[in-house]
Amino acid sequence: MATKTSESNKTPIRSEVAVGDTWDLSSLYKSDADWEKDFSKFQKEFKGYADFEGTLKDSPEAIANCLKFDLKLDRLAEKLGTYAFLKTAEDQANSHYQGLVARFQSVASQAGQAASYIRPEILAIPKATIDEWIESPTLKPFKLVLQRIVRYKKYTLSRKEERLLAMQSEMASTASHTFRQLNDADLKFGSLKNDEGQTVELTNANFTSFLLSPDRKVRKAAFHQYYDGFQAHENTLSATLRGSIHTGVYYAKARGYDSALQQALFPDNVPISVYENLISTVRSHLPSVHRYFEMRRKKMKIKTIHHYDTYVPILADNQQTHTWDQATDVVMESLQPLGSEYCGVLEKGLRGRWCDRYPNVGKQSGAFSCGTYDADPYIMMNFKPKVLNDVFTLTHEAGHSMHSYMSAKKQPFTYYNYTIFVAEVASTFNEQLLAHHLMKKATKPTDLAALINHEVDSIRATIVRQTMFAEFEMRTHAMAEAGEALTVQSIRAVYRELLDAYFGPNFVIDDQLSLECFRIPHFYRAFYVYKYSTGLAAAIALSRRVLEGGASELKDYLNFLSSGCSKDPLDLLKGAGVDMTTPEPIETALNHFGTLVKQLEELV
C-alpha cells in the first residue's frame, strides 16, 4: 500500500478545524484559568467532609447537612471532570489536558476517600431509627437517596475497608486508560486507497467509511489492514482487557456480590433474569438473522459473505449525502411529533455550538453526548457527509442531550442524572422517529429499500450484535470468577464461538475478526452494552406508542425524559408504557426485524 497521504484528504490537526465546527465549552468554563480557580476551590472544600464524620448517627439534621455538602461538592466535581474530559476528547495526545484529567482524578479520589465514611455511618444506624428518620420533613429531599443507600447495606464494608477501596479508584481505571491511549493516540493503521483512488490515512474515525465502500476490494483491504494494527498489539490489548475483567471481579468479591454481573445490575435494581432473558430471546431469533445474511449475500451477488460485507448498503449505489445543516434539517423534521419546546431547544443547540462536528487528528473515536446539570449538553461527533448512518448518530446523541437537558430542567441535582439503562431509550427513540420520517418521505422503491436496509442493519447492530457483546462479557467474567485463565487464545476462542453462533453457518468468519473483542471500548466498562439492546427494544415500542397515540402518550414520554433517576429505571419505563421485565419488547422488536427483512427482499 502507498504511504503518502494526499493533503486534501489528510485528517486536520485540531488547530486547523474551524471554530464554528467545534463545541463552545464556555457554559462549563470560559478558560482553563477559570477551571483552575474552581479546581483550587474543590481541593480546599472537600476537606470539609471531616466536619460531619462521626455525627450522622445523631439526628436527621446531621444527615441532611452532610448530604447537602456532598451534593454541593458533587456538582462542582461534575463541572471540573466534564471540562477536562471534553478537552481531552478533542485531542487524546494533548498532554496539557491529560494533565488536567489526571489532576482532577487524583483529587476526586482523595475526596472519595474523605467521603467514604458516609455510607457506613448511615448503614450503622439501627433499621428502625433510619426508617423513621427517612420519613421526617428534614430528610424529605433525600428520601430516595437514603432508601437507595440502605439497599446496599449487605454489600457495604467497614469504614476502613471502604476507605481502602476508595483509595484504589485511580489504580482501578488503569486498564481503560491504557486502552484509550493505545486505541485513540498510539495505534496507527497506515494509509490506503479509497474507492475514488485517493490515498488516505486509515483511522478509527474513518474505518467505517471504508467498510461502506461499494468496492469490495477496498472494504477487504481496509478490514485486514485495520486488524493488522490490532494483531500487532494483541498481547498488550489482551492484558488490558484481562485487567479490566479482573478489576470488576475483584470489587464484586470484595463486597460480597454473587458475581460481577450481579454487582453491575444492582444499582439499577435490574434482576439478572432481564439480562439472561435478553440473550435467550435473541438466540431464539438467530435463524432469521442468518436468513438475512444469506439474502444479503445473494442480492450483493457475492459467493461468500464476510464481516466487511455487512456494513455497505445492499443498494450501494443509492448513496445519500448530507451536509451538517442538511442533516440538522432532516433530524428536526423527524422530531416534530415531540413538540415545539423540545424541537426549539434542540435546533438551537445543533445549529449553534453544542456539537464538535468533524474528525481531527487525535480526536476520540466514535460519538457521545455529555450532559451536566449546569452547562449545555454537549455532543461529540466525527460527522462524515457521505455516511447516512452519521445522520442517525446525530439524532441518537441529540436524544441523549435532550434527556439531560429536560431532566436537569425538571429535577433537582439529586435526581437529574438518569441511568444508562434508560439513556439508550431516549437516543434510539429518536432514531426510530428519523427512520419513520424518511421512509414516509421516500418516493422511489430504491430509496425505500435503502432506508429499510438501514433499519434492518440498525436493529441487527443494536439488538443482536450488542447482545453478542453482552454474552461475551458474561462468559469472560464467569471464566475469571471460576479461576480460568484469560489469555489471548482463550479470550479469542470465546469470541470466535460467539461469532460462529450469531453470524451463522454460511457466514465466513475471517480469523482476524476474533481480534474485535480487544477493540470494543465498552468492554472496559463491563455490562453496559446490554442496555443498547434493551434500550432499542423499548424505543421501538414507545415510538410506536407516541406516533400512533395522542397527547396522553406524548405526555407520558416527555415526563419520562424529565424524570432523571427519580424512580428506578424499570419503573420509569413502565410509566412511559413499556415493561422490560417481560420478553415481549424484545420479541416485538425482533419480529419487526423479520417483517422488515421480508419487505426488503421484495424491494431488491
N, C-alpha and C positions, 0 to 999 in steps of 0.2 A: 504494500500500500504506500502511496505517496505520503510524505510527512509535511510538506509545505502547505500551509493553510492560506487561502486567498483572503486579502484584507476585508473584502465586502462581506464575507461570511464568518469572520472571526468574532467570537463572543467578546463583547466590550468589557473593559475593566470598569469598576464601579464609578470612577470619576468621569467616565465618558457617557454615562447614562443621563438623559435629560431630566432635570429636576421635576418637571411636571409628570414624569412617568414613575416617580418614586413616592413612597409614603411620606407624610409630614408628621413626624413624631412629637411635634410641639405640644400636643394635648397631654403628653406624658411629661416631657421636659423640653424646654426651648434650646437647651445646650448641655453639653457634658458638664459644664460648671454648675448648672442647676442640679443635675444629678448628684454631683459631688456634695453639694450642700445637704441634700436630703439623706445621702449616704452617711455623712457625718452625724446627722441628727439621729438616724437609725442606730448607728454604732453606740451613741450615748444613751438613747432612751431604752433600748432593750434591757439594760441593766436594772431598770425599774421592776422587772419581774420579781426580783428579790424581795421587794416590799410586800408582796402578797403571799410569799411562801410561808406555809405553816398556819395560815389564817382561814383557809377555805372551810374548815370544819366548824367555824364559829357561828356563821349566820348566812342567810340568803344574800344579805347586803355585801358580805365579803366576796362571795362568789360573783355577784353581779359586777362589782368594781374590778375584779381581776379579769373577767371576760371582756369588759369594755376596753380595758387596757390592751388585752390580747388582740382584739379586733382592730383597734387603732394601729397597732404595730403591723398586723397582717395587711392592712390596707396600704400602708406605706411601703411594705416589702413588695406587694404586688406591683406597684408602680416601678420601683427600683429594678426588680428582677425582669419585668417585661421589657423595659427600655434596653437594658443590657443584652437581653436575648435577641431582640429585634435588630439591634445594631450588629450583633454577631452574625445573624442570619443574612445580612446584606453581603457580607464577605467573610467566609469562615477562616480565611487566612489573616485577617486583620488582628494583629497581636494586641493592639490597644484595647479593643472591645473584648477580646478573650480575657484580658486582664480585668476588665470591669466585671465580667461574669464570674471569674474566679474569686475576686474580692467579695462580691456580693454573696456568693455561695458560702464562702468561709464565715462571714459574719452571720449569715442566715443560719448556718449550722450552730454557731455559738448561741444565737437567740433561741434556737430549738432546744439546745441543752439547758438554757436558763429557764425555759418554759416547761421543761419535761416533767416537772412535779405536778402540773395542773390536773391531768387525768388521774394519776394515782391518788392524789388528795381527795378529789371528788368521789372516786370509787371506794375510798376508805370510809366514807360517811355511811352509817347504817342505812339499809334499804328503806326502812320505814321513815327515817328522817329525810332522806333525799327525795323520796316520793312526795312527802308533804311540802317540802320547800319548793319543788318544781311547780307546784300549783299556786305559789304565792304571787301577788302582784309584782313584787320586786324582780322576780325571775321570769315573768311572762314573756319578755322579748327573747329569752334564751331557752324556752321550754323544749323546743325540738332539738336544739343543740345538746342540752343536757340528757334528753332521752336517748340520743344517739351515742353519747359518751357512755351512758350506763349499759348500753348493749355490748360494749367492748369489755365489760368487767372480767369476763372469763379469759380474755386474751391480753390483758394489761398486766405488766410486770411490776416489780417493786420500783421504788424511786431510783435506787442506784442502777438497777438493770435498765430502766427506761433512759437514764442519762447516758449509759454506755451505748445503747442503740442509737440515740440521738447524735452522739459523737461520731458515729460511723457513716453519717449521711453522705459526706463528700466521697469517702472511700467507696461506698456502695454504688456510686454513679460512674466509677472509672470505666467500666466496660462500655457503657453507652457513649461516654465522651470519646473514648478511643475509637469506637466505630465511626462516630460522626466526623472526627478529624480525618480518619483514613478515607472514608467514603466521599466526603464533600471537599476536602482540600488536597490530600496527598495522592489519591488514586488518579492515574492518567491513563486514558484509553487510546491515545494516538489520534490520527486523522484518517478519513477515508472519503471516497467519492459518494455523493448522494445521487438521487435519480435524475438530477439535472447535469450530472457530470462534474459538479463543483467539488473541490476538495475542502472538507470542513472538519473541524475538531469534533470528535465524539465525546460527549459528556453525559453525566447523569441526567441533565436537564433536557438534552435533545435525543436521548436514546429511543424514546417512544416515537419521536418523529421518524426515525429510520425504520422502525417496525411498522409504521403506517405507509411506507413507500409501496406503490403498486409494483415496483420492480423487485421480484423475488430474490435476485442476486444481491441487491442492496440490503434487503432485510436479513438474509442469511449471513452476509459478511459482517454486518453490524452486530448481529447476535453473537457470533463466535469471537469477534474482536473484543466486544464488551466483556464477555465472560472470561476471556483470556486474562483480562486485568484482575478479575477476582480469583481466578485459579492461581495466579502468581502469588497471591496473599492468602490462600485458603487456610494455612496453619494459623496465621495471626487472627484471621476472621473467626475461625472455629474457637480459638482461645477466648476471644472477647464474648462470643455468644455463650460459650460454656460458663464464663464468669458471670454473665448476666443471669443465666438459669440458676446457677448455684447460689447466687445472692438472694433470689426470690425464695428458693427452697430453705435457705438458712433462716431468713426472717420468719417464714411460716412456722418452722420447727421451734425457733426461739420463743415464739409467742403461744405455741400450743395448738395451732390450727392442724386440722387433719391433713391438709395439703396446701400447696401454693395456690392452687385453683380456688379452694375454699376461701383463703385469705383475700384473693383478688376480688371475689364476688361479694364478700361480706359487707363492704362499705355501702354498696347499692341495695343491700338486702335482697339480692337475687339468688334464688335457690340453684344449686348445681344442676337440678333437673332441667332448667331453662337452657343451659349450655349443652347438656347431653341431648336434649330434645332437638336442638338446632342441628347437631351433627347427624343424628339418626334420621331426621326428616329429609335433610339434604341428600344423605346417602341413598335414601329410598327413591329419590328423583334423578339419580345419576344416569339411568338409561336414557332419559330424554335429553340430557346434556350431551351424552355420547352421540345420540342421533343428530343433534345439531352440528357437532363437529364433522360428522360424515356428510351431512347436507352441505356444509361449508366447503368441504374438500371437493365435492362434485361440482358445485357451482363455480368454484375457482379454477376448475379443470386442472387439478394437480393430482399426481399419482399417490403421493403420500402427504399427510398434513403434519407440520411441525409447530412448535410453540411460536416461532416467528411468523407463522401464517395466521395467527388468531387475532391480531390487532388491526390489520388492514381491513377496511370495509370490503364486503363481498363485491359491491359495485365500486371498485377502487377509483374508477374514472369519474364518479359523481362527487367531486371534491367541492366543498363549500369553504369560502374564505371570509373571515370576519376581522375587520379592524377592531381595536378596543372599543371605539364608540359604537360600532355596529353590534358588537357582542352585548354591550350595555343596553342598546335599544331592544334587542330581542329578549334579553333577560327581563327587562322591565315590562315589556308587553305580556310576557307569560305569567308574571306575578300579579297582574291586575286583580284576580279573584281575591287577593289578600287585603285589598282596600287601599284607600288613598294615604292614610297615615303611614302604613308600612312602606308603601312604594315611594312616597315622598322622601322619607328619611334615607332609604337605601339609595335612591337615584342620586341624591346629593353626595353621598359618600363615594359611589362608584365613579361619578364624573369628577369628583374632587380628588382628595389625596388620602383616602383610606387605604389605597392599594399600592403595593410595589409591584409594578406590572410585568417587566420583562427580565429575561436571564442576564446575568453578568458573571464574569469570572469569579469563582469562589462563593457564589451565592448558594444558599441552601437549596437542595433539590426539592422538587415537588411543589406543594402549595399548602397553606394553612390559614386559619383565622385565629387571631389572638385578641380577645376582648378583655377589658378590665373595667372596674367599677367607675373610675374617674376619668377615662380617656376614650378616644374613638376606638371602635372595634376593628383593628387593622387586619388587612388581608395580604398575604404574600402569594404572588403568582409567578409562574415562569411562562407567560402567555405567548402562544405561537399562533399567528393569524390563520395558518392553513390547517390547524388541528381543531375539528369540530368539538372534540372532547374537552378542549380548553374552555369553550363556552359553557359547557356543563359544569366544569370545575369552578368557573367563576360564580355561577348561581349556587353551587354547592357551598362554597366558602361564604357567600353572601348570606346563606341561610344560617350558618353559624354566627356570623356577625350580628344579624338582626336578633337572633336568640339572645345574644349577650346584651345588645342594646335594650331590648324590651324588658329583660329580667332586671337589668341594672336600674331601669326607669321605675319599675313597679315594686321591686323588693328592697328591703334593707340590705346592707352589705353582708350581713349574717347569712342570708338565704338567697343571694342573687346568683351564685356561681353554680350553675347546673352541672350535673354529672355527664360523663362521656356517654353513658348508656342512652340518654335522651338526646344528646347533642347530635348524634347521627340521624335522628329522625328529622330534625329541623333542616338539615342540609340536603338530605336525599328527597325530602318532600318537595323542595324547590326544583330538584332535577325532574321529578315526576311532572310538575306543572309545565316545565320547559318542554319536555318530550310531548306532552299532550298538546301544547300550543303549536309546536312545529308540525306535528302530524296533521293537525286540523287545518293548517295553512297549506300543506303540500298539495300541489295541483297536478303533478306528474307521478305516475306509478313508480318511476325510478327514485324520485325524491322521497316518496312514502317508504319505499323499500329500504333506502339508506337510513332513514330515521328509525324504522323498526329494527333494522340490523344493529343500530347503535343501542337501542333499548334492550335488545336481547343480550348484547355483549355487556351492557351495564349490569344487568341482573346476574349474569354469569360471573362477572368480575367481583361484584359486591356481595352477593349472597353465596354463590358456590365457591369461588376462589378464597374468599375470606374465611369461609367455614373450613376449607382445607388448611389454611393457616392456623385456625383455632385448634384443629385436631393435632397439627404438628406441635403446637405449644403444649397441649395437654399431654401428648405422648412423651416429649422430651423431658418435661418436668417430672413426669411419673418415672422415667428412667433414672433421673438424678435421685429422686426420693427412694428408689429401690436399690441405690448403690451401683447402678450400671455405669460403665464408663461412657463419657461423652467425648468421642474423638471425631476427627474429620470424617473417618469412614463410617462410624456408627450414626452420626448426625445425617450425613448424606444418604445413608441407606434408608433411614426412616422417611426422609423427604422423597426419595425415589419411589418407595412403596405407595406413598400418597399420590404422587404424580400419576403413577400407573392406574390407580383406582379412580381418580377424579377425571382423568382425560380419556380413559377407556382403552380397550384392546386394539383398536385400529389407529391409534394415535402414536406417532413416532416421537419418543422421548429422547432428545439428544442428551448424551451423558453430562454435558456441561450444565444442563438445566437444574441438576440437583444442587448446584452451587447457589441457586437462588435463595436458599434458606439462610445464607450468610449475608445477604444484602438487603433484607427487609427491615427498615428502621423500627417498625412496630414490634419486632421480636425482642427489642431491648427495653420494652415496657410491656411485659407479657400479659396476656389475657385481655388485651384491648381490642383486637381485630374482630372478635365475635360480635361486637357491638355494631360494626358496619353491617353485618348480615341482619341482625335483629332490627337495626335502625331502618334499613330499606324496606324490610317486610312491613314494619309499622307504617312507614311513609306511604307505601302503595295503598294500604288500607285507608289511611287518613286523607290522602289526596283525593281519593275517590269520594270519600265522605263529604269533603268540602266542595268539590266540583259538582257533585250530584245533589247536595243539600242546599240549605238556605242560611239565613242569618244566625240561627242557633248553632249549626255545625261550625261556621266560621268563628263564632264567638268562643266555642269550646277550644278550637285550635289556637286562637290568639291568646286565650287565657293560659293554655299550655306553654306558649312561648314566653309568657310573662311570669311564669311561676318559679323560675330558678330551681332551687333544691328545697322548696318549701314543703314538699312531700317526697316520699320515696319514689324512684323512677317508675316502677311498675304501676303505682297508684296514679302518678301524673298521666301516664298513657291511658289508663282506664278512664280517667276523667276526660281525656280527649276523644275516647271512643274505640280503643283497641286493647285487647287483653293478651299480653305476651306470655302469660303462663300457660297458654294452650298452644297446640300445634297449628291451630287454624291460620294465623297470619303467615307463617312460613309456607304452609300448604297452598294458601291462596296465591302468594307471590310466585311460587314455582309452577302452579297450574297456569297462571298468567304467562309465565315464560313459555310453557308448552304451546299455548294458543298463539303467541307471537311468532314462534318458530314456524308453525303451520302457515300463518299469513305470509311470512317472508318467503317460504318455499313456493307459494303460489305466485308471488310477485316477481321472483327472479328466475 
